[in-house]
Structures are given as structure tokens and as C-alpha cells.
Amino acid sequence: MSAWGRDRGHHDLVCRPASRCSRCQHSRHGGHVAQRLALGQLRVQKVRHRDGRCSYTIFDSASGLHTGADWYLSKYAGMGSDRTYAYLLVDHLRWLEHEGLTPETVVFRDLKRYMGAVGAKIPMPYGAPWRVGKRPYENSALRGAAACLKGFYLRLSELGINTALAQELNLKRMPTQRDKDRALLGHLKRSMDTNPLAPKEEKRRHKKMLPDGAREVLLEEVNSARDRVVVEWLSDGGFRIGELCGLHLADLHLREDAACGECRAPHAHVCHRDGLVTDARAKTKWPWEFDGQVVRGGLIKRVSPAMIHAYFDYMTTEYPRGTAHGMLLVQQHGPGRGMPWAPEGARKMLKRAGRRAGLGLIRPHMFRHTWANAVLDAANGNLVIVRDAGGWASTETVEEIYAHVDVNDPAFSAALMATWGEMR
């Protein structure tokens, strides 16, 4: 039995002669030339709780719940990173099965080999690339995978599993001046955690942005007022697609001096909600409340005149009457007409519109990159304004580490007005 109470299937390996396995006397060697007869059916399983929360775990149809992965992922239950870590981890566990390894037997060299395989960058003769037929992980995804793997094996080491690997992963380094500037009481720090699996950071400011003139072309190409709302709000608001599809009508305060009292200008409250039928949700969990028919808190995002115009055009011409769910974006055709619109539907709409317009593949996050670049230029490089306008920091980060920009600050307003083209 393994350390968490179940066998990961060592005896379904067919091995070639090399050295003897101490457990079953089958032949194997360090390169593990064994070939698995039948890989387990590992998959990410979404769990809905009675209180409406959602969490993610990993399930194996052959042997049930993957206890080690579940114990690790439970640490992130309800956080914005739980789903991402679940999919990154299940890919690694599938690779372990493919290689005839287990979390108990994997070594640091194997993890380096895995990171090279998923990134399609293999500096040493470690083996064949992984995820054949799929795009390799880019640098940001590789950093996420490195953080996930380090956390997973450090978590297992608390149970006494593969402690030698945990020691190789749990390294420290001297803090840089940037680390000290970013951290609360950073001048007192003497060491920082480092991840030996993480790739070298790529310093690129512009990536995955929209083609020039894409916004105007897409506005002419889309077929409905709802789709124009998507283009305008992604362009001027810098929303993530999950944030946009998760908006409720009550979240929108599109008049001056709204009742919430938190922002004088028109704005929207991005609120993290679990349990929506479309699975749309905000990535960060800013605290919010619904008090006396007024939404307060959440991530406050300023709204441009073009966004307001597109909203009222949509609400007066296409929004179905009598909808009880109160969400902003709804389906317009088919048996689900009037039901909330899922992020995947918005992605497919933009994909089709981009191809019809000859723009190639258009993804929702391209709008966010383009918007952030425009705000950065308009704010003369003020990263604090960009960070708070786009919601890249958690509440803890804002309150304990970074300075916070007031949404009513004149510099904040001027940067957004220039981005929207409203500055005269």
C-alpha cells in the first residue's frame, strides 16, 4: 500500500530486464523502460457544496478519489487558483502514470524532465515531449506548474512522503532590492523562497494583444447588441471573461453618485460568486455585500461612456423581459433563450467574429492585455494605477504590501479617460 492508503498500480507494469524491483521482483532500471498496460482514468472533478461553494479535486475512475491530490487541493478550496492548480496537477499525475512513476518514487530529475516536456524545451535527453497534439505551456503557465508541483510535494512531505524530494525543492535565496520594496517590512527579510523548477522569467511587456483596429472591425462584424456589449466592455473595462459573464444587473451602477457611495463616477462591482449555473466567476475574492438592494464592495471598475451606451442599447432592444436570474449576459437563441450566457459562448462568438473579419483567432484575454497596455501608457508608467484598475492584486496584497489608488483620484480618472479616448 502507498503512504496514503492505496496502491497506485505498480503490478500492472510489464518490464524489460535490467535490475530487480524490490516489491514484485519484476525487472526494471532507473530509466524505467516499463510500459503501462492501462493508464488510470484521472480527471478533475468539480465538487458543489451545500452552501453554494465549489471546489475541485482529482478522481481516478479505477481506484476512486486521489487522496494525495485531494489533500493538497483542499488547501486552495474556494480560492481563485484551485481550478487552475487542479488541471495543472492532473496533467502531472497522468505523466507519472505514463512514466511508471508515483509521487513516492519520483525524484527531482524526473520533475525537471516533466517541466521540459510540457514546455517543449528539453535541454537534456530526458525523453519525448508530453501533451502530443496540444500547445506546450508558455512561460506563465510553466511558472504556475512549477508552483503547483512544489506545493504538492511539500504538502506530501508533511505526511512523510518523499521527504528527500521536498528538501531539494524547498530552497531559499537572498532577497533582491525588488523583493524588499514589495514586501511589508521587507528591509528585515534575510531570505526568500525560490523554486528550482520555475523557468527563467521572460521580460516582455507586449504579448497577446489585439491586432490594430480590431475593436472597430469587431463592432461592425458582430450580429447583436449583446455581442457589442461584450466587445465594448472587454475593450474599455479590461474585464476577464469570467468577470464579465458573471455580472448581475445589480452590480452595475451606471449613474453619477450611485447609492453605494464608493465611487462618484459610473462603475461596476465585480463580485466573486460561487455556484452560478454558467460556472462564471471572478478570479479574485474581494469582499462584497448586498445591502438594501445595493451592492457594495467587490472590485470596483470604472465604466466608459461607450460601455454605458452599449448597455442601454442591449437592454432596450434585446434583453428578454421577465428573467428571474438577474444576470447581464443571456442566451438569445435556442431552447436556452433567456438563460445566463456562459464564458465559453462568449469565447466562441469572438472566435467566429474574428475569423469572419479576417483578424485570425481572437481571444477575450487579448482585450485585457491591450487595455492594460493603453492604461499603462496613459498613466505614464504608473503600475499602481494599472494594477488597481485591472484588479491584479488580492485584498491582502493591496492592504498589507502595496499602496492603494483611490478610484476617485484625479490621476486615476485621467488615465482611464485618456484610455477611453474621452480626454480632449
For each residue, the residues with C-beta under 8 A, 3 or more apart:
1: 5 6 7
2: 5 6 7 8 102 104
3: 104 156 159 160 161
4: 67 68 71 159 161
5: 1 2 67
6: 1 2 63 64 67
7: 1 2 10 11 63
8: 2 63 97 102
9: 12 13 36 40 62 63 97
10: 7 13 21 23 24 102
11: 7 24 26
12: 9 36 37 38
13: 9 10 26 28 34 35 36 37 100
14: 34 35 37
15: 18 21 26 27 28 33 34
16: 27 28 33 34
17: 27
18: 15 27 28 29 33
19: 27 28 29
20: 25 26 27 28
21: 10 15 24 25 26 27 28
22:
23: 10
24: 10 11 21
25: 20 21
26: 11 13 15 20 21 34
27: 15 16 17 18 19 20 21
28: 13 15 16 18 19 20 21 32 33 34 100
29: 18 19 32 33
30:
31:
32: 28 29 99 100 101
33: 15 16 18 28 29
34: 13 14 15 16 26 28 100
35: 13 14 100
36: 9 12 13 39 97 98 100
37: 12 13 14
38: 12
39: 36 94 97 98
40: 9 60 61 62 63 97
41: 60 61 62
42: 58 59 60 66 90 93 94 97
43: 58 59 60 61 90
44: 56 57 58 59 83 86 87 90
45: 56 57 58 59
46: 54 55 56
47: 54 55 56 57
48: 52 53 54 275
49: 52 53 54 55
50:
51:
52: 48 49 274 275
53: 48 49 77 78 274 275
54: 46 47 48 49 78 274 275
55: 46 47 49 73 74 77 78 82
56: 44 45 46 47 73 77 82 83 85 86
57: 44 45 47 65 66 69 70 73 74 86
58: 42 43 44 45 65 66 69 70 73 86 89 90 93
59: 42 43 44 45 64 65 66
60: 40 41 42 43 63 64 65 66
61: 40 41 43
62: 9 40 41
63: 6 7 8 9 40 60 66
64: 6 59 60
65: 57 58 59 60 70
66: 42 57 58 59 60 63 69 70 93
67: 4 5 6 70 71
68: 4 71 72 103 152 156 161
69: 57 58 66 72 73 86 89 90 93 152
70: 57 58 65 66 67 73 74
71: 4 67 68 74 155 159
72: 68 69 75 89 151 152 155 156
73: 55 56 57 58 69 70 76 77 82 85 86 89
74: 55 57 70 71 77
75: 72 151 155
76: 73 79 81 82 85
77: 53 55 56 73 74 82
78: 53 54 55 82 274 285
79: 76 82 285
80: 84 272 282 283 284 285
81: 76 84 85
82: 55 56 73 76 77 78 79 85 86
83: 44 56 86 87
84: 80 81 87 88 144
85: 56 73 76 81 82 88 89 144 148 151
86: 44 56 57 58 69 73 82 83 89 90
87: 44 83 84 90 91
88: 84 85 91 92 141 144 145 148 149
89: 58 69 72 73 85 86 92 93 148 149 152
90: 42 43 44 58 69 86 87 93 94
91: 87 88 94 95 118 130 131 145
92: 88 89 95 96 114 145 148 149 152
93: 42 58 66 69 89 90 96 97 103
94: 39 42 90 91 97 98
95: 91 92 98 99 114 117 118 130
96: 92 93 99 101 102 103 106
97: 8 9 36 39 40 42 93 94 100 101
98: 36 39 94 95 130
99: 32 95 96 110 127
100: 13 28 32 34 35 36 97
101: 32 96 97 105 106 110
102: 2 8 10 96 105 106
103: 68 93 96 106 152 153 156 161 162
104: 2 3 161 162
105: 101 102 162
106: 96 101 102 103 110 111 162 165
107: 110 111 164 165
108: 111 112 165 168 169 196
109: 112 113
110: 99 101 106 107 113 114
111: 106 107 108 114 115 149 153 165 197
112: 108 109 115 116 126 197
113: 109 110 116 117 122 124 126 127
114: 92 95 110 111 117 118 130 149
115: 111 112 118 119 142 145 146 149 197 199
116: 112 113 119 121 122 123 124 126
117: 95 113 114 120 122 126 127 128 129 130 131
118: 91 95 114 115 130 131 136 137 142 145
119: 115 116 136 137 138 142 199
120: 117 129 136
121: 116 136 199
122: 113 116 117 125 126 127 129
123: 116
124: 113 116
125: 122
126: 112 113 116 117 122
127: 99 113 117 122
128: 117 132
129: 117 120 122 132 136
130: 91 95 98 114 117 118
131: 91 117 118 134 135 136
132: 128 129
133:
134: 131
135: 131
136: 118 119 120 121 129 131
137: 118 119 141 142 145
138: 119 141 142
139: 142 143 199 201 202
140: 143 144
141: 88 137 138 144 145
142: 115 118 119 137 138 139 145 146 198 199
143: 139 140 146 147 198 199 201
144: 84 85 88 140 141 147 148
145: 88 91 92 115 118 137 141 142 148 149 197
146: 115 142 143 149 150 195 197 198 199
147: 143 144 150 151 195 198
148: 85 88 89 92 144 145 151 152
149: 88 89 92 111 114 115 145 146 152 153 169 197
150: 146 147 153 154 169 170 195 197
151: 72 75 85 147 148 154 155
152: 68 69 72 89 92 103 148 149 155 156
153: 103 111 149 150 156 157 162 165 166 169
154: 150 151 157 158 166 169 170
155: 71 72 75 151 152 158
156: 3 68 72 103 152 153 159 161 162 166
157: 153 154 160 161 162 163 165 166
158: 154 155
159: 3 4 71 156
160: 3 157 163
161: 3 4 68 103 104 156 157
162: 103 104 105 106 153 156 157 165 166
163: 157 160 166 167
164: 107 167 168
165: 106 107 108 111 153 157 162 168 169
166: 153 154 156 157 162 163 169 170
167: 163 164 170
168: 108 164 165 171 196
169: 108 149 150 153 154 165 166 195 196 197
170: 150 154 166 167 193
171: 168 193 194 195 196
172: 191 192 193 194
173: 191 192 193 194
174: 190 191 192
175: 179 180 183 186 189 190 191 192
176: 179 180
177: 180 181
178: 181 182
179: 175 176 182 183 186 189 192
180: 175 176 177 183 186 187 189
181: 177 178 186
182: 178 179 186 401 402
183: 175 179 180 186 189 401
184: 400 401
185: 188 189
186: 175 179 180 181 182 183 189
187: 180
188: 185
189: 175 179 180 183 185 186 192
190: 174 175
191: 172 173 174 175
192: 172 173 174 175 179 189
193: 170 171 172 173
194: 171 172 173 198
195: 146 147 150 169 171 198
196: 108 168 169 171
197: 111 112 115 145 146 149 150 169
198: 142 143 146 147 194 195
199: 115 119 121 139 142 143 146 202
200:
201: 139 143
202: 139 199
203:
204: 207
205: 373
206: 209 369 373
207: 204 369
208: 363 365 366 369
209: 206 366 369 370 373
210: 214 215 362 366 367 369 370
211: 214 359 360
212:
213: 216 217
214: 210 211 217 218 354 357 359 362 366
215: 210 218 219 231 235
216: 213 219 220
217: 213 214 220 221 357 359
218: 214 215 221 222 231 350 353 354 357 359 362
219: 215 216 222 228 231 232
220: 216 217 357
221: 217 218 353 356 357
222: 218 219 227 228 230 231 349 353
223: 227
224: 227 228 318 332
225: 228 229 310 313 314 317 318
226: 229 230 314 318 329 330 332 341
227: 222 223 224 230 231 349 353
228: 219 222 224 225 231 232 310 313 314
229: 225 226 232 233 307 310 311 314 328 329
230: 222 226 227 233 234 244 329 346 349 350
231: 215 218 219 222 227 228 234 235 350 367
232: 219 228 229 235 236 304 306 307 309 310
233: 229 230 236 237 239 244 307 310
234: 230 231 237 238 239 241 244 364 367 368 371
235: 215 231 232 367 370 371
236: 232 233 303 304 306 307 371 419 420
237: 233 234 244 268 301 302 303 304 307 371
238: 234 301 367 368 371 372 375 389 390
239: 233 234 243 244 270 301 367 368
240: 243 244 282 283 364 365 368
241: 234 244 245 280 343 346 347 364 365
242: 245 246 280 281 282 283 343
243: 239 240 246 247 270 280 282 283 299
244: 230 233 234 237 239 240 241 247 328 329 346 364
245: 241 242 278 280 329 340 341 342 343 346
246: 242 243 270 271 273 276 278 280 281 282 327
247: 243 244 251 252 268 270 327 328 329
248: 251 271 295 326 327 328
249: 252 326 327 328
250: 290 293 294 295 326
251: 247 248 268 269 270 271 295 298 328
252: 247 249 268 269 303 311 328
253: 258 259 260 263 266 267 268 269 295
254: 266 267 268 303 308 311
255: 258 266
256: 264 265 266
257: 264
258: 253 255 261 262 263 266 267
259: 253 294
260: 253 263 269 294 295 296
261: 258 296
262: 258 267 296 297 300 407
263: 253 258 260 267 300 302 407 408
264: 256 257 408
265: 256 302 303 407 408 413
266: 253 254 255 256 258 302 303 308
267: 253 254 258 262 263 300 301 302 303 407
268: 237 247 251 252 253 254 300 301 303
269: 251 252 253 260 288 295 296 297 298 299 300
270: 239 243 246 247 251 282 286 298 299 300 301 391
271: 246 248 251 282 286 288 295 297 298 299
272: 80 281 282 283 284 285 286 288 298
273: 246 276 281 282
274: 52 53 54 78 281
275: 48 52 53 54
276: 246 273 279 280 281 327 340
277: 325 339 340
278: 245 246 327 340 341 342 343
279: 276 342 343
280: 241 242 243 245 246 276 340 342 343
281: 242 246 272 273 274 276
282: 80 240 242 243 246 270 271 272 273 285 286 298 299
283: 80 240 242 243 272
284: 80 272 299 391 393 394 395
285: 78 79 80 272 282 394 395
286: 270 271 272 282 297 298 299 391 395
287: 297 298 395
288: 269 271 272 295 296 297 298
289: 295 296 297
290: 250 293 294 295 296
291: 294 296
292:
293: 250 290
294: 250 259 260 290 291
295: 248 250 251 253 260 269 271 288 289 290 298
296: 260 261 262 269 288 289 290 291
297: 262 269 271 286 287 288 289
298: 251 269 270 271 272 282 286 287 288 295
299: 243 269 270 271 282 284 286 391
300: 262 263 267 268 269 270 407
301: 237 238 239 267 268 270 389 391
302: 237 263 265 266 267 389 407 413 416
303: 236 237 252 254 265 266 267 268 307 308
304: 232 236 237 307 308 416 420 422
305: 308 309 420 422
306: 232 236 309 310 420
307: 229 232 233 236 237 303 304 310 311
308: 254 266 303 304 305 311 312
309: 232 305 306 312 313
310: 225 228 229 232 233 306 307 313 314
311: 229 252 254 307 308 314 315
312: 308 309 315 316
313: 225 228 309 310 316 317
314: 225 226 228 229 310 311 317 318 319
315: 311 312 318 319
316: 312 313 319
317: 225 313 314
318: 224 225 226 314 315 332
319: 314 315 316 323 330
320: 323 330 337 338
321:
322: 338
323: 319 320 326 327 330 338
324:
325: 277 339 340
326: 248 249 250 323
327: 246 247 248 249 276 278 323 330 340 341
328: 229 244 247 248 249 251 252
329: 226 229 230 244 245 247 340 341 346
330: 226 319 320 323 327 337 338 339 340 341
331: 334 336 337 338 339 340 341 345
332: 224 226 318 337
333: 337
334: 331 337
335:
336: 331 339
337: 320 330 331 332 333 334
338: 320 322 323 330 331
339: 277 325 330 331 336
340: 245 276 277 278 280 325 327 329 330 331
341: 226 245 278 327 329 330 331 345 346
342: 245 278 279 280 345 346
343: 241 242 245 278 279 280 346 347 364
344: 347 348
345: 331 341 342 348 349
346: 230 241 244 245 329 341 342 343 349 350 364
347: 241 343 344 350 351 363 364
348: 344 345 351 352
349: 222 227 230 345 346 352 353
350: 218 230 231 346 347 353 354 362 363 364
351: 347 348 354 355 361 362 363
352: 348 349 355 356
353: 218 221 222 227 349 350 356 357 362
354: 214 218 350 351 357 359 360 361 362
355: 351 352 358 359 360 361
356: 221 352 353
357: 214 217 218 220 221 353 354
358: 355
359: 211 214 217 218 354 355 362
360: 211 354 355
361: 351 354 355
362: 210 214 218 350 351 353 354 359 366
363: 208 347 350 351 366
364: 234 240 241 244 343 346 347 350 367 368
365: 208 240 241 368 369
366: 208 209 210 214 362 363 369 370
367: 210 231 234 235 238 239 364 370 371
368: 234 238 239 240 364 365 371 372 390
369: 206 207 208 209 210 365 366 372 373
370: 209 210 235 366 367 373 374
371: 234 235 236 237 238 367 368 374 375 390 419
372: 238 368 369 375 376 386 390
373: 205 206 209 369 370 376 377
374: 370 371 377 378 419
375: 238 371 372 378 379 385 386 389 390 415 416 419
376: 372 373 379 381 382 383 386
377: 373 374 380
378: 374 375 414 415 416 418 419
379: 375 376 382 385 386 411 415
380: 377
381: 376
382: 376 379 385 386 411 415
383: 376 386 387
384: 387 388 402 403 404 405
385: 375 379 382 388 389 405 411 412 415
386: 372 375 376 379 382 383 389 390 392
387: 383 384 390 392 393 402
388: 384 385 391 393 398 404 405 407 412
389: 238 301 302 375 385 386 405 412 415 416
390: 238 368 371 372 375 386 387
391: 270 284 286 299 301 388
392: 386 387
393: 284 387 388 397 398 402
394: 284 285 397 398
395: 284 285 286 287 398 399
396: 399 400 401
397: 393 394 400 401 402
398: 388 393 394 395 401 402 404
399: 395 396 404
400: 184 396 397
401: 182 183 184 396 397 398
402: 182 384 387 393 397 398
403: 384
404: 384 388 398 399
405: 384 385 388 389 409 411 412
406: 409 412
407: 262 263 265 267 300 302 388 412
408: 263 264 265 412 413
409: 405 406 412 413
410: 413 414
411: 379 382 385 405 414 415
412: 385 388 389 405 406 407 408 409 415 416
413: 265 302 408 409 410 416 417
414: 378 410 411 417 418 423
415: 375 378 379 382 385 389 411 412 418 419
416: 302 304 375 378 389 412 413 419 420
417: 413 414 420 422 423
418: 378 414 415 421 422 423
419: 236 371 374 375 378 415 416
420: 236 304 305 306 416 417
421: 418
422: 304 305 417 418
423: 414 417 418
424:
